[in-house]
């Protein structure tokens, strides 16, 4: 494991606004500094072992997608070049390089926006029980990992602690209002379709992804992270076969490992052996290379 892994940041002189499962956010007054650490979260628990360079993958891959989708929806990025950050951040350049974003402050929506193009994860479980995903009725007889007739929008509530909960679209309307709910639904599916087309050309199936939106004043804006292996299911197209689980290039690799341990999915999360840490790191670096066409800047 790399000794340079960042489990949490300490940036003296800066105001730590929040420490999420993976990201540390600093309030700079008129903007925020978002630092992607190497923490790993799964089943809503943070693991004790960092995944070296994971934060750099998340930050740089999000930057790639933010740039590719800016014609579809505005995003929160001011800069991802630490050399162009404000003077007050320069003493922390070694920590921030490659893993930080200077971003607009957004009023985040209290709903996660999920696009699903394939039948997997919690969607597969609900489909087996009810023939639906988030209340969306699907054709009978679909197999696990099968492509849906068309991508669907399946919102979820954000949980400060515990598990996020899938909700029907009508519930999202009740939370956001009809206009905002329809706009984020349409934008989520547009971003997903555009990204899926790019990924397909590079041998990757994007089974599903989670996006987050907020308001920059009155402007609906894409924020947080975009189409990373933390927020998406990535499958190699070369081995894709509907009818069961698929090999993954995302953190499903770790979920599968801890499922085999019989862990009850309550804190504390178990320690990860070196082969699982390195296996996940290699998957993240691989998906970055395949999607962007170049190796990660370490």
C-alpha positions as CSV (number, residue, x, y, z in Angstrom):
1,X,0.0,0.0,0.0
2,X,1.2,3.5,-0.8
3,X,2.4,5.5,2.2
4,X,0.9,8.6,0.5
5,X,-2.7,7.5,0.9
6,X,-4.9,10.2,2.4
7,X,-7.4,8.9,5.0
8,X,-8.4,12.4,6.2
9,X,-7.1,15.9,5.6
10,X,-5.8,18.5,8.1
11,X,-5.4,21.9,6.5
12,X,-4.5,24.4,9.2
13,X,-6.0,27.8,8.7
14,X,-9.0,26.6,6.7
15,X,-12.5,26.1,7.9
16,X,-13.5,22.4,7.7
17,X,-17.3,22.7,6.9
18,X,-18.0,19.0,6.7
19,X,-16.3,15.6,6.6
20,X,-18.4,13.1,4.6
21,X,-17.9,9.5,4.0
22,X,-15.2,10.2,1.4
23,X,-14.9,14.0,0.9
24,X,-13.6,16.7,3.2
25,X,-15.2,20.1,2.4
26,X,-13.7,23.4,3.4
27,X,-15.6,26.7,3.4
28,X,-13.6,29.5,1.7
29,X,-16.3,32.1,2.0
30,X,-17.5,32.6,-1.5
31,X,-16.7,29.1,-2.6
32,X,-15.8,25.7,-1.2
33,X,-12.8,23.4,-1.5
34,X,-13.8,19.8,-2.0
35,X,-11.0,17.3,-1.2
36,X,-11.5,13.6,-2.3
37,X,-9.7,11.4,0.2
38,X,-8.8,7.8,-0.1
39,X,-11.5,6.7,2.3
40,X,-13.7,3.8,1.2
41,X,-17.4,3.7,2.1
42,X,-19.7,0.7,1.4
43,X,-23.0,-0.2,3.0
44,X,-22.9,3.3,4.6
45,X,-19.8,2.4,6.6
46,X,-16.3,3.9,6.3
47,X,-13.6,1.3,6.2
48,X,-10.4,1.7,8.2
49,X,-8.1,1.0,5.3
50,X,-7.6,3.7,2.6
51,X,-7.4,2.8,-1.1
52,X,-4.3,4.6,-2.4
53,X,-5.0,7.2,-5.1
54,X,-8.8,6.5,-5.0
55,X,-9.5,10.2,-4.2
56,X,-7.5,11.2,-7.2
57,X,-9.5,8.9,-9.5
58,X,-12.8,10.3,-8.1
59,X,-11.7,13.9,-8.5
60,X,-10.1,13.6,-11.9
61,X,-12.7,11.4,-13.4
62,X,-15.5,13.7,-12.2
63,X,-13.6,16.6,-13.8
64,X,-13.6,14.7,-17.0
65,X,-17.3,14.1,-16.9
66,X,-18.1,17.6,-15.7
67,X,-16.3,18.9,-18.8
68,X,-18.0,16.5,-21.2
69,X,-21.5,17.3,-19.9
70,X,-21.2,21.1,-19.4
71,X,-23.2,21.6,-22.6
72,X,-26.1,19.6,-21.0
73,X,-26.1,21.2,-17.5
74,X,-24.0,23.7,-15.7
75,X,-21.8,22.3,-13.0
76,X,-20.2,23.5,-9.8
77,X,-16.5,23.4,-10.9
78,X,-14.5,26.6,-10.7
79,X,-11.1,24.9,-11.0
80,X,-9.4,21.6,-10.5
81,X,-5.9,23.0,-11.0
82,X,-4.4,23.4,-7.6
83,X,-1.8,25.8,-9.0
84,X,-4.7,28.2,-9.8
85,X,-6.3,28.0,-6.4
86,X,-6.3,31.1,-4.1
87,X,-3.1,32.1,-2.4
88,X,-4.3,30.8,1.0
89,X,-4.4,27.2,-0.4
90,X,-0.8,27.1,-1.7
91,X,0.8,25.8,1.5
92,X,-1.4,22.7,1.1
93,X,-0.5,22.1,-2.6
94,X,1.1,18.7,-1.9
95,X,-2.1,17.4,-0.3
96,X,-4.5,19.0,-2.8
97,X,-2.7,18.1,-6.0
98,X,-5.0,15.9,-8.2
99,X,-7.6,15.3,-5.5
100,X,-9.3,18.7,-5.0
101,X,-11.9,20.9,-6.6
102,X,-12.6,24.6,-6.1
103,X,-16.3,24.7,-6.4
104,X,-19.3,27.0,-6.3
105,X,-21.5,26.8,-3.2
106,X,-24.7,25.1,-4.1
107,X,-28.0,24.7,-2.3
108,X,-28.1,20.9,-2.7
109,X,-31.4,19.1,-3.4
110,X,-32.4,16.6,-0.7
111,X,-32.9,13.8,-3.3
112,X,-30.3,11.6,-5.0
113,X,-30.9,11.2,-8.7
114,X,-30.3,7.7,-10.0
115,X,-30.4,6.6,-13.6
116,X,-30.7,2.8,-14.3
117,X,-30.1,1.2,-17.6
118,X,-29.7,-2.4,-16.4
119,X,-31.4,-4.6,-13.7
120,X,-28.9,-4.8,-10.8
121,X,-28.4,-4.1,-7.1
122,X,-31.4,-2.9,-5.1
123,X,-33.3,-2.6,-8.4
124,X,-33.0,-6.3,-9.1
125,X,-34.1,-7.2,-5.5
126,X,-37.2,-5.0,-5.8
127,X,-38.0,-6.3,-9.3
128,X,-37.9,-9.9,-8.0
129,X,-40.3,-9.1,-5.2
130,X,-42.7,-6.7,-7.0
131,X,-41.9,-6.4,-10.7
132,X,-41.0,-2.8,-10.2
133,X,-38.1,-0.4,-9.4
134,X,-39.2,2.6,-7.3
135,X,-42.7,2.1,-8.5
136,X,-41.8,1.9,-12.2
137,X,-43.5,-1.2,-13.6
138,X,-41.2,-3.3,-15.7
139,X,-41.9,-6.2,-18.2
140,X,-42.1,-9.6,-16.7
141,X,-39.3,-12.2,-17.2
142,X,-36.3,-9.9,-17.1
143,X,-33.0,-11.5,-16.0
144,X,-30.5,-10.1,-13.5
145,X,-28.2,-7.6,-15.2
146,X,-30.4,-7.4,-18.3
147,X,-30.7,-4.1,-20.1
148,X,-34.0,-2.3,-19.4
149,X,-36.3,-1.4,-22.3
150,X,-35.1,2.2,-21.7
151,X,-33.2,3.9,-18.9
152,X,-35.4,4.9,-15.9
153,X,-35.1,7.6,-13.2
154,X,-35.2,6.2,-9.7
155,X,-34.8,8.8,-7.0
156,X,-33.7,8.2,-3.5
157,X,-33.8,10.1,-0.2
158,X,-30.5,11.2,1.3
159,X,-29.8,9.7,4.7
160,X,-27.4,11.5,7.0
161,X,-26.9,8.2,8.7
162,X,-28.2,4.8,7.7
163,X,-29.3,3.7,4.3
164,X,-30.7,5.9,1.5
165,X,-34.2,4.9,0.6
166,X,-35.5,4.5,-3.0
167,X,-38.7,6.5,-3.5
168,X,-41.2,6.7,-6.3
169,X,-41.2,9.7,-8.6
170,X,-44.3,11.1,-7.0
171,X,-42.5,11.2,-3.7
172,X,-39.7,13.2,-5.3
173,X,-42.3,15.6,-6.6
174,X,-43.6,16.0,-3.1
175,X,-40.1,16.9,-1.9
176,X,-38.8,19.0,-4.7
177,X,-41.9,20.3,-6.4
178,X,-43.1,19.2,-9.9
179,X,-40.9,21.5,-12.0
180,X,-37.6,20.7,-10.2
181,X,-38.3,17.0,-10.1
182,X,-39.1,16.8,-13.8
183,X,-35.9,18.9,-14.6
184,X,-33.6,16.7,-12.6
185,X,-35.2,13.5,-14.0
186,X,-34.7,14.7,-17.6
187,X,-31.1,16.0,-16.9
188,X,-30.2,12.7,-15.1
189,X,-31.3,10.6,-18.0
190,X,-29.6,12.9,-20.6
191,X,-26.3,12.8,-18.7
192,X,-26.6,9.0,-18.3
193,X,-27.4,8.4,-22.0
194,X,-24.5,10.6,-23.2
195,X,-22.0,9.0,-20.8
196,X,-23.2,5.5,-21.7
197,X,-22.6,6.2,-25.3
198,X,-19.0,7.3,-24.6
199,X,-18.4,4.4,-22.3
200,X,-19.7,1.9,-24.8
201,X,-17.2,3.1,-27.4
202,X,-14.5,2.2,-24.8
203,X,-15.8,-1.2,-23.9
204,X,-17.6,-0.2,-20.7
205,X,-21.3,-0.8,-19.7
206,X,-22.6,1.8,-17.2
207,X,-25.3,-0.1,-15.5
208,X,-26.5,2.7,-13.3
209,X,-25.3,5.9,-11.7
210,X,-26.1,8.4,-9.0
211,X,-26.1,12.2,-9.6
212,X,-26.6,15.1,-7.3
213,X,-27.9,18.6,-8.1
214,X,-28.2,21.9,-6.4
215,X,-29.1,25.5,-7.1
216,X,-26.5,28.1,-7.8
217,X,-28.8,31.0,-7.2
218,X,-31.7,30.1,-9.4
219,X,-29.6,27.9,-11.8
220,X,-30.0,24.2,-11.4
221,X,-26.4,22.9,-11.3
222,X,-24.7,19.5,-11.3
223,X,-22.5,19.0,-8.2
224,X,-20.7,16.5,-5.9
225,X,-19.2,13.7,-8.2
226,X,-20.1,12.4,-11.6
227,X,-19.9,8.9,-13.0
228,X,-17.2,7.6,-10.8
229,X,-16.7,4.0,-9.6
230,X,-18.0,5.1,-6.2
231,X,-21.3,6.4,-7.7
232,X,-21.8,4.0,-10.6
233,X,-21.8,0.4,-11.7
234,X,-19.2,-0.2,-14.4
235,X,-19.0,-3.6,-16.2
236,X,-16.6,-4.7,-18.9
237,X,-18.6,-5.1,-22.1
238,X,-16.3,-7.9,-23.2
239,X,-17.6,-10.2,-20.4
240,X,-21.2,-8.9,-20.2
241,X,-23.8,-11.7,-20.1
242,X,-27.3,-11.1,-18.6
243,X,-28.5,-13.7,-16.2
244,X,-26.4,-13.1,-13.1
245,X,-23.9,-10.7,-11.4
246,X,-21.3,-9.1,-13.6
247,X,-17.5,-8.6,-13.1
248,X,-17.2,-5.1,-11.8
249,X,-14.8,-2.2,-12.2
250,X,-16.2,-0.3,-9.2
251,X,-16.5,-0.8,-5.5
252,X,-18.8,-3.8,-5.9
253,X,-15.6,-5.7,-5.8
254,X,-15.3,-4.8,-2.1
255,X,-19.0,-5.3,-1.4
256,X,-18.8,-8.8,-2.7
257,X,-15.7,-9.5,-0.5
258,X,-17.3,-8.3,2.7
259,X,-20.6,-10.2,1.9
260,X,-18.6,-13.4,1.8
261,X,-17.2,-12.6,5.3
262,X,-20.7,-12.6,6.8
263,X,-20.3,-9.1,8.2
264,X,-23.5,-7.6,9.5
265,X,-22.9,-4.3,7.7
266,X,-22.8,-2.3,10.9
267,X,-19.8,-0.3,12.2
268,X,-17.0,-1.0,12.6
269,X,-16.3,-2.1,9.1
270,X,-13.8,-4.9,8.8
271,X,-10.1,-4.5,7.9
272,X,-9.3,-5.2,4.2
273,X,-6.4,-7.5,3.2
274,X,-3.7,-6.1,0.9
275,X,-5.0,-8.1,-2.1
276,X,-8.5,-6.5,-1.8
277,X,-7.0,-3.0,-1.4
278,X,-4.7,-3.4,-4.4
279,X,-7.5,-5.1,-6.4
280,X,-9.8,-2.2,-5.9
281,X,-7.1,0.4,-6.6
282,X,-6.3,-1.4,-9.8
283,X,-10.0,-1.4,-10.9
284,X,-10.3,2.3,-10.2
285,X,-7.1,3.1,-12.2
286,X,-8.3,0.8,-15.0
287,X,-11.7,2.4,-15.4
288,X,-10.1,5.9,-15.4
289,X,-7.8,4.8,-18.2
290,X,-10.5,3.3,-20.2
291,X,-12.9,6.2,-19.9
292,X,-10.5,9.1,-20.3
293,X,-8.0,7.5,-22.7
294,X,-5.0,8.4,-20.5
295,X,-3.4,7.2,-17.3
296,X,-4.2,9.0,-14.0
297,X,-1.9,11.8,-13.0
298,X,-0.5,10.5,-9.7
